[in-house]
Amino acid sequence: MAGRTPRGRGRRSRPAPSAEQDAISAWLRLLRVRALVEREVRRGLGDDLTLPQFDVLNHLARSAGGMTFVELSRALLVTAGNVTGIVDRLEDLGLVRRAPHPGDRRAFRLTLTPRGRAMVRARVPAHRRAVARLLATLPRRDLRMLRALLGRLRERLERHLTATGAGR
């Protein structure tokens, strides 16, 4: 009987959490981890660039011929209206160029200026190191497992949202 709590005393056993409680708990943990990582990554960008601005510059740097507002908003998972203010500021800073789209006179093609390209080139290595340093707090095996689980979750969500018409 040593080391055991007598019956009826001590901690009460709790019922197992429901699937809904598990989902909410996982969601809250994802939000908390995202906030912690974003806070630390933001610190490394300097005072002259926000994380959303860096994200826009980074996406434009990886695109071959620039992007439209719609393409950029889809890549960033935000509305085109959210991107407009960020692009306006980046254009004012001389980092992004907005030009008429050759195939659609209602749209614009967004590209980096040489100054914008230089800024991204200078900041991407520090950004990558910061993310790697933060996530290296997990063993690589766990990090690979987390990556696989998040990939499966994303794929299943995309399939579900497409099937239900909610992902439009």
C-alpha positions in Angstrom: 0.0 0.0 0.0 3.1 2.2 0.2 3.0 5.1 -2.2 -0.8 4.7 -2.9 -3.5 7.1 -1.9 -6.3 5.4 0.1 -9.5 5.0 -1.7 -11.8 8.1 -1.5 -9.0 10.4 -0.7 -6.6 12.5 -2.8 -7.2 13.5 -6.4 -10.4 12.6 -8.0 -10.3 11.0 -11.4 -11.6 13.2 -14.1 -13.6 11.9 -17.0 -11.6 11.7 -20.3 -11.8 14.9 -22.3 -14.3 14.9 -25.2 -13.2 15.2 -28.8 -14.4 18.8 -28.7 -12.2 19.5 -25.6 -9.2 17.9 -27.3 -9.8 20.0 -30.4 -10.1 23.3 -28.4 -7.0 22.4 -26.4 -5.0 21.6 -29.6 -6.2 24.9 -31.2 -5.2 26.9 -28.1 -1.8 25.3 -28.1 -1.3 26.1 -31.8 -2.2 29.7 -31.2 0.1 30.0 -28.2 3.1 28.4 -30.1 2.4 30.7 -33.1 2.4 33.8 -30.9 5.6 32.8 -29.2 7.4 32.1 -32.5 6.1 35.2 -34.1 7.1 37.4 -31.2 10.7 36.1 -31.4 10.9 36.2 -35.2 9.5 39.8 -35.2 12.3 40.9 -32.9 14.9 39.9 -35.5 13.4 41.9 -38.3 14.3 45.3 -36.9 12.1 48.3 -36.3 11.6 49.3 -39.9 9.7 46.2 -41.1 6.7 44.4 -39.7 6.2 40.7 -40.0 3.3 41.0 -42.4 5.5 43.3 -44.6 8.3 40.8 -44.5 5.9 38.1 -45.5 4.8 40.1 -48.5 8.3 40.8 -49.5 9.3 37.2 -49.1 6.5 35.9 -51.2 7.2 38.4 -54.0 10.9 37.5 -53.9 10.0 33.8 -54.5 7.6 34.6 -57.4 9.1 34.5 -60.9 7.2 37.4 -62.5 5.5 39.1 -59.5 2.0 38.5 -58.2 -1.4 40.0 -58.3 -3.2 41.1 -55.2 -5.4 38.1 -55.4 -2.5 35.7 -55.8 -0.6 37.3 -52.9 -3.6 37.3 -50.6 -4.2 33.6 -51.3 -0.6 32.8 -50.6 -0.7 34.7 -47.3 -4.2 33.3 -46.4 -5.7 36.8 -46.0 -8.1 39.0 -47.9 -6.9 41.2 -50.8 -8.1 44.2 -48.7 -5.6 43.2 -45.9 -2.8 43.1 -48.4 -3.6 46.5 -50.0 -2.5 48.5 -46.9 0.7 46.5 -46.5 1.6 46.9 -50.2 0.8 50.6 -50.1 3.3 51.1 -47.2 5.9 49.0 -48.9 5.4 51.0 -52.1 5.8 54.2 -50.1 9.1 52.8 -48.7 10.3 52.1 -52.3 10.4 48.3 -51.8 7.5 47.2 -54.0 6.4 48.3 -57.5 2.8 48.2 -58.6 2.3 48.0 -62.4 -0.8 47.4 -64.6 -1.3 43.7 -65.3 -0.8 43.0 -69.0 -3.6 40.5 -69.2 -6.2 42.3 -67.0 -6.6 46.1 -67.0 -8.4 45.9 -63.6 -5.5 44.2 -61.9 -2.0 45.1 -60.9 1.2 43.1 -60.9 3.3 43.5 -57.8 7.1 43.1 -58.0 10.0 44.0 -55.8 12.2 46.9 -56.5 15.9 46.4 -56.4 15.9 47.9 -52.9 13.1 45.5 -51.9 15.0 42.5 -53.3 18.2 43.6 -51.4 16.2 43.9 -48.2 14.7 40.4 -48.5 18.1 39.0 -49.4 19.6 40.6 -46.3 16.9 39.5 -43.9 15.9 36.0 -45.0 19.0 34.3 -43.5 18.4 35.8 -40.1 14.7 34.9 -40.3 15.5 31.3 -41.2 18.1 31.0 -38.4 15.6 32.4 -35.8 12.9 30.0 -36.8 15.3 27.1 -36.8 16.7 28.1 -33.4 13.3 28.3 -31.9 12.0 25.0 -33.3 15.3 23.2 -32.5 14.1 23.2 -28.9 12.3 20.0 -30.0 14.4 16.9 -30.9 14.5 16.4 -34.7 12.4 13.2 -34.5 9.7 15.2 -32.8 10.0 18.1 -35.2 9.6 15.7 -38.1 6.6 14.1 -36.5 5.0 17.5 -35.8 5.6 18.5 -39.4 4.0 15.3 -40.7 1.0 15.8 -38.3 0.5 19.4 -39.3 0.7 18.4 -43.0 -1.9 15.7 -42.5 -4.2 18.1 -40.7 -3.8 20.7 -43.5 -4.5 18.2 -46.2 -7.6 16.9 -44.4 -8.9 20.4 -43.7 -8.4 21.4 -47.3 -10.3 18.3 -48.5 -13.1 18.8 -46.0 -13.5 22.5 -46.8 -13.4 21.8 -50.5 -16.0 19.0 -50.2 -18.3 21.1 -48.1 -17.9 24.3 -50.2 -16.7 26.2 -47.1 -13.2 26.8 -48.4 -14.2 29.3 -51.0 
